[in-house]
Amino acid sequence: MVKYGAIAVFVKTPGLSPVKTRLVKTLGTANAEAFHLAAAKVVSAVVQNTALHGYYAVAESSALSYGNWQNMPCLWQGEGGLGERMAHIYNNLLQQYAFVILVGADSPQMTASHLLMASNWLADKEQARFAFGPSFDGGFWLFGGNRIIPLACWTQVSYSTADTGAQFLGNLQPLGEVQTITTLHDVDESADLVLLHTALHDLTAPIPEQVEFRQFLEVLLRPDF
């Protein structure tokens, strides 16, 4: 029996993979890793406030039992570049679920409403549909779909560039109808932390984990920190 919908949160494990390397330059390794773990905790809490079946997509096969990844089931991302790894998780989950959503761990201002919007769109089994959440930096923070996607659509994209999202979207559009979800900031540079703090502050109904994370950011942003 095909289940409703799944969502996978892509994470890396501190100590096993470099984490938030551009943040490391200004925050230091320990604080950049703490940011990643804290943000992932918030995203998983948002996921668990929905009807979606949540998973961590873990970069390292040896970290599936890592303590911070135990509040949701873990899947290994597999080998290859980001395109191959997203395709691996997406295709495997789509064999079990009506649709699949992929998100990163660095947009903790996402809400259950964002995920509900994507889910409602993708739940129409009769039509090939995709959901796309663009980032202000030209990438994307969310992708979802209810149809298998050729591997080339994932791999023929230059990731971490100003037009990553446009490239990926261009590959998708011939395959089905695309619904755009709210544009959000993700975090790559230290300047993004201020924008993220503002976004969290502006949430009308933040969950407790988002309030706690906003306070964590305020410590990171202190001039004397």
Steps between C-alpha positions, in 0.01 A plus 500: 500500500637840401516736798408870504822701473859501625747778570877462529718753684854502359768515770873454550656366818753719686835330534438281197437759228582871469193696613406857394853569378434866414359563846811342652708792369320747729343288774761228542446128458327435833241775453434412136441138599277608788299711256450203267387268778267760653347588163446133416324454833258782414432369149428152635258653753318682218481175303358317800220758521368374165342178374811425293726205576830664591851368435854624536704459181845459654815566298708230668411130503680463834284764674153348476507432874639845590327632810364821346332309218289267712168686518417396141599198288830537315587428137846516346524755219718270290806575289563778250434869474200682640288422195566127522435498874171688476389268220589195709291611799211629287471190282528256790229675703273544199476121475321504836319836511260695279740794495834603645632834627869580550625785719830614644570562866593868465155658459357459852252782435297261284158424644249218496286726278774504235517121508121471495484721191748274323327184623154607388634577155693174465222277635314511166604160364335552162738773387880520488575774750806653661546752783791742502608725786752756371770661711591866476856403402383328182486147636207319654406394851222254408426264217218249474342281239259215432674352194835334430749748354778403256843504661626756249252757634676478836857481378498750213487789747784715633434500874594785737478764228274802458288321240484151652127530558433627149699213348319237706161658436570505127570127510175433687252705303464259203417219744195646675339803659709687758359682803732760652509513880608805702852632437718469812853581607734213567829544683839484332678816620502669840297791357218253437463450876354850540247434224409168657453663841265757344300226326464307825399815686231570241332159530144546625483164677851364559532159658700480826805366317503805272482735799789316664699508177444874461647548847796283398554728199492808721796360693689426177433852374616680814795731420695371800438131423 
